[in-house]
Amino acid sequence: MTESRTPAQALKIPGEAGVWVFLFGDMVIFVVFFVAYLVDRAAAPGLFAQSSHELGLAVGVANTLILLSSSLLVVVGLGAVRRGAVPVATGAFRGAMACGVLFVVLKAFEYTQIASGATGTDLNPFFSWYFILTGVHLMHVLIGLGVLGLMVSRAQQSSDVTGKRLMVIESGACFWHLVDLLWMLIFPLLYLVA
């Protein structure tokens, strides 16, 4: 059984327009970071490649899978909200939050390993960029955890989530997907540098 939608409903962009402006601005800032990183990498490709191998690829892959899983849970949660399945929605959003917390824990472990010198490298331009890119991204994850909490709260207010509440949840989902997208760009730049 398929849902009948008007053309306006089928083409509706999720979230608020202001959120999309913010997300675009955020992406522009990261593009500037990525270009600056690539310029520095081009100036010292050997150093960047050697330093990249000092990172724990397994932790990077785990964090990637964790964030992909969290985005899937947000998609499931948003679909459940639209169907009025509040328990499914809140469970999915809480699962996404758990993934976010696990990401933070693994990132803290990785930071500790690098800071303690366990990697056997001194802080160099690669690791400066590593901390800049992953640190700013980590701030986005922490903010995103708060946003996911807000999404749980909004979803729990009623089984008929429409209007402003739905827009808040959709906007939060868009932000969380941006967090995931940014990691999908950061991961290969830092962990898979050739």
ZIDA-V423944 format. One record per residue. RES is the residue in three letters. OMEGA is omega in whole degrees, 0 to 359 (NA if undefined). Layout:
# ZIDA-V423944
res=RES omega=OMEGA
res=RES omega=OMEGA
This chain:
# ZIDA-V423944
res=MET omega=181
res=THR omega=182
res=GLU omega=178
res=SER omega=180
res=ARG omega=173
res=THR omega=178
res=PRO omega=179
res=ALA omega=179
res=GLN omega=182
res=ALA omega=183
res=LEU omega=183
res=LYS omega=176
res=ILE omega=183
res=PRO omega=176
res=GLY omega=181
res=GLU omega=180
res=ALA omega=180
res=GLY omega=178
res=VAL omega=179
res=TRP omega=176
res=VAL omega=178
res=PHE omega=181
res=LEU omega=178
res=PHE omega=178
res=GLY omega=178
res=ASP omega=179
res=MET omega=178
res=VAL omega=178
res=ILE omega=179
res=PHE omega=177
res=VAL omega=177
res=VAL omega=176
res=PHE omega=183
res=PHE omega=179
res=VAL omega=179
res=ALA omega=177
res=TYR omega=182
res=LEU omega=176
res=VAL omega=178
res=ASP omega=179
res=ARG omega=179
res=ALA omega=180
res=ALA omega=182
res=ALA omega=185
res=PRO omega=180
res=GLY omega=179
res=LEU omega=181
res=PHE omega=179
res=ALA omega=180
res=GLN omega=181
res=SER omega=179
res=SER omega=180
res=HIS omega=177
res=GLU omega=178
res=LEU omega=176
res=GLY omega=181
res=LEU omega=181
res=ALA omega=179
res=VAL omega=178
res=GLY omega=178
res=VAL omega=179
res=ALA omega=179
res=ASN omega=178
res=THR omega=179
res=LEU omega=179
res=ILE omega=181
res=LEU omega=175
res=LEU omega=178
res=SER omega=180
res=SER omega=178
res=SER omega=176
res=LEU omega=179
res=LEU omega=177
res=VAL omega=177
res=VAL omega=178
res=VAL omega=180
res=GLY omega=180
res=LEU omega=176
res=GLY omega=179
res=ALA omega=177
res=VAL omega=182
res=ARG omega=177
res=ARG omega=182
res=GLY omega=180
res=ALA omega=186
res=VAL omega=180
res=PRO omega=178
res=VAL omega=181
res=ALA omega=183
res=THR omega=176
res=GLY omega=179
res=ALA omega=179
res=PHE omega=176
res=ARG omega=175
res=GLY omega=177
res=ALA omega=177
res=MET omega=179
res=ALA omega=176
res=CYS omega=179
res=GLY omega=178
res=VAL omega=178
res=LEU omega=176
res=PHE omega=181
res=VAL omega=180
res=VAL omega=179
res=LEU omega=179
res=LYS omega=177
res=ALA omega=176
res=PHE omega=181
res=GLU omega=177
res=TYR omega=180
res=THR omega=179
res=GLN omega=182
res=ILE omega=182
res=ALA omega=181
res=SER omega=179
res=GLY omega=181
res=ALA omega=179
res=THR omega=179
res=GLY omega=179
res=THR omega=172
res=ASP omega=176
res=LEU omega=181
res=ASN omega=182
res=PRO omega=178
res=PHE omega=183
res=PHE omega=173
res=SER omega=178
res=TRP omega=177
res=TYR omega=182
res=PHE omega=178
res=ILE omega=184
res=LEU omega=182
res=THR omega=178
res=GLY omega=178
res=VAL omega=177
res=HIS omega=179
res=LEU omega=175
res=MET omega=177
res=HIS omega=178
res=VAL omega=181
res=LEU omega=175
res=ILE omega=179
res=GLY omega=177
res=LEU omega=175
res=GLY omega=178
res=VAL omega=178
res=LEU omega=176
res=GLY omega=176
res=LEU omega=178
res=MET omega=176
res=VAL omega=181
res=SER omega=180
res=ARG omega=180
res=ALA omega=183
res=GLN omega=185
res=GLN omega=181
res=SER omega=176
res=SER omega=178
res=ASP omega=182
res=VAL omega=180
res=THR omega=173
res=GLY omega=185
res=LYS omega=180
res=ARG omega=178
res=LEU omega=180
res=MET omega=177
res=VAL omega=180
res=ILE omega=178
res=GLU omega=179
res=SER omega=177
res=GLY omega=178
res=ALA omega=178
res=CYS omega=179
res=PHE omega=182
res=TRP omega=178
res=HIS omega=174
res=LEU omega=178
res=VAL omega=179
res=ASP omega=180
res=LEU omega=180
res=LEU omega=178
res=TRP omega=179
res=MET omega=175
res=LEU omega=181
res=ILE omega=184
res=PHE omega=181
res=PRO omega=180
res=LEU omega=184
res=LEU omega=189
res=TYR omega=185
res=LEU omega=182
res=VAL omega=183
res=ALA omega=NA
